Amino acid sequence: MNRYQWLVLFAAWLGWGFDVFDGLLFNLVAPVCVPRLLGVAAGDARVGAATGAITATLLVGWATGGILFGLVTDRLGRSRTLLLTMLTYATATAACAFATDVWMLAAFRFVAALGIGGEWAAGASLVAEVVPERRRVAAGALLYTSSPLGIFLATLVNDLFTKRITLLAAEPDLAWRLVFLSGLAPAAVALWIRRRVREPEAWAREARQTPRLAELFAPGLRHATLGGLAMCIVTLVAWWGTNAFLPLVAAFLAGPHASPSERAGFITYASTMFNLGGLVGTLATIPVARLGRRTLFALYLAGGAASIWVTFGGDWEPTVRMRLFFLDGLTVYGVAGTFSFYLPELFPTRLRGTGAGFCYNAGRYLAAAGPFVVGRALGAVPTPMDAIRWMALVPLIGLVLVPFIVETGPSATVLLPLRLGRRWPCRPNGRPPSPPP
């Protein structure tokens, strides 16, 4: 890879990292901001229900933005769409700092989610079209490593404002608002990307052909679209049905008499373990991809079902349970790293943003049911773990669907010094890609 290709990968990496950073800020401040905006105690059942409803709103906005901006990126261009989506989610996230009630907060989160959902399709398509084809697996996986790092950054910012800075820790209502204001940072990065990154030549050659969503369901692409969508739905439901409530679980494990700073410490530790597992799991997709895409999904989904049940269903001490969040991240989070290279493999250039954006984001409409149902169940069970453990059934459903997805096969080589043989994967149109020189 040359210097410009590394620059493009880094630009998309930053875009996705800040995307996740802005997207997860609410999860971290929810135990503080939601009770205050509702005017109820932190242990009130309405807090869990409202948190689930706002998270569901975020996912609906995320899905809508992903589909709409997926079409936009195939028409307007990858770099331009990346700029537009990052400015959208950065300004709307910062606006959450000025919410006066949960309805206003939900509205701002919805607008931010439009940009958050749209950014991924533009970034993934940009990387897939600029880096050499034989490097796509590793480049796609490396692109997704910014996701757990984005959550690390969000966790750090939340910990800084709600715990480390004593003056702000004593003013929780001010602290959570400053956390949201930090979401404006990606705007500067977006402007830098627009100046340094040009549109891919592959897209420019085919930009005159207007993409249509219906083309994804034409006979030549229907199988690929439905298979990609199925894997995304399963992964997203499992991810959001567990991770969205990790801060609430951590706050519960801290105990009813814990101070705000003690709860913040538990939230930071739990999030760190989950994100660390996600980082390792994402990087592990690079060598596991050598086994084929179906095998990769099967291993991660089976591991996800086991880790959710063990983590949330076992009788563990609080510290042990939080350490087990690493396993949850390793599987439930790690499998999401495959989509940065698997979905672009499924579609031709002129439909790459539309197809990848549709599959990765349409599933969020159904994924919204995960946190909504779990949020409702939290008020009817003795502990949060009693509700979340049943999310282990979701990866098992995905495991049944794995044999029906399109197998794009292992690439020739990856960015790391691994030789994967001379087998060329077939695309959904039946034509193998050209071998590397």
Secondary structure, 3 states (H helix, E strand, C coil): CCHHHHHHHHHHHHHHHHHHHHHHHHHHHHHHHHHHHHCCCCCCHHHHHHHHHHHHHHHHHHHHHHHHHHHHHHHHCHHHHHHHHHHHHHHHHHHHHHCCCHHHHHHHHHHHHHHHHHHHHHHHHHHHHHCCHHHHHHHHHHHHCHHHHHHHHHHHHHHHHHHHCHHHHCCHHHHHHHHHHHHHCHHHHHHHHHHHCCCCHHHHHHCCCCCCHHHHHCCCCHHHHHHHHHHHHHHHHHHHHHHCCHHHHHHHHHCCCCCHHHHHHHHHHHHHHHHHHHHHHHHHHHHHHHHCHHHHHHHHHHHHHHHHHHHHHCCCCHHHHHHHHHHHHHHHHHHHHHHHHHHHHHCCHHHHHHHHHHHHHHHHHHHCHHHHHHHHHHCCCCCHHHHHHHHHHHHHHHHHHHHHCCCCCCCCECCCCCECCCCCCCCCCCCCCCCCC
